[in-house]
Amino acid sequence: MTVSEIKNKLALNVISMPDGDREVTGCYIGDLLSWVMGAASSGDVWITIMSNINIVAVAALCDTASIILAEGVTVDENVKKTAEEKGINLLSSEKSAFVLATELAECFA
């Protein structure tokens, strides 16, 4: 399943989507950046409420397929611009991390 397909199925908002055709292979949920760096896998959708510029660096380091910001979290223009420059898919939703994860799991069922 691709990031674009997940965006449509979960009704996500696009902040940055330079690679909507990127394949998603799993999911990781976490807000402690050092923990995410050690646990997220390449191809994961990373669900978080963190919104600072460091999320882009962590997503690039872990090679996540996308970041999904939960609970209506927003980012400033610098984060959006950096995500676009680094090729990081950045999406958002008003839904909780739990709801997003359960909906994502249904996509793979």
N, C-alpha and C positions, 0 to 999 in steps of 0.2 A: 504494500500500500504506500502511496506517495504522500508527501506533505500536503499537496493540493487536495488530494482526496480526503485526507483527515480534516483539513480546514473546512471543506464542504460538509462532511458528515457531522462534525462537532459544532458547526456554525461559528467558527472562530473569526476574529477580526485580524486583518493583516496589518502589521506594522512594517515589516520588511520581509519580502519573499523572493530573493534572487534565484532560488533553486527549488521551485515548487515540485520538480520531478524527482527530488531526492527520495530514495526509498527509506521507509521507517521500519526498523526491525525490533523495536522494544520501547520501553518507557522507564524513565527514572524520575523520582520526585524528591526534591530536596532543596534546602535553602542555605545550608552551610557550604560555602563555595569550596573550601578545602576538601570536604567530604565528597562533594559532587565530582571533583577532579579525580578522586581515587575510586569512585564507584560507577559513574556513568560510562556507558559503552558507546562506541561508534555506531551511529544509526539510531540511537535512542531519541525519543521526544523527551525533552527535559521540562518538567512542570515545576514552576517556582513562583514565589511572590517577590523575589529579589528583583530590583529594577536598576541597580547602578551599572556603570559601564563595565564592571568586571564580569558580568554575566556573558558578555560577548567574548571576552578572552577565554573564559572557562569553556564555553560552547565550542570555540575553535580548537582549543587544546584537546578536548574530549571527542571532537568530531561528531557532535550530536547532529541529528537531522534537523532539529528545530528546537526552539525554546517556546514554551507556552506560558505566558504570564496569567496566573489565576486571580480570581477575586477582584477583578476590575483594576488591577495594578496598571499604571501607565509608566512610560519612560519619557525622558526629555529628548529633545531633537538630536543631541549629540550621540546618545545611545542608538537611536534609529539610524543615523547617518553611518556610524561605525559598523553596525550590523550589516547594512547594505554593502559597505566597502569590503568587509571581511567575508561576504557571502553567507551570512548567517540568517536563516529563516527565523523570524521573530513574530509570534502571533499572540493574541490576547483573548481573554474571556472573562465574563462576570461570574462564571461558575467556580465552585470550589475545586481544589486539587483532587479531592475524592471523587466528585462527580465527573470531572474530566478524565480521570484514570479509569473509572468504570465504563464510561462511554467509549474510550479508546480501546479497552479490552474487548468490548462488544464488536468493534470493527475487525478484530482478529479472530473472533469466534467462528 
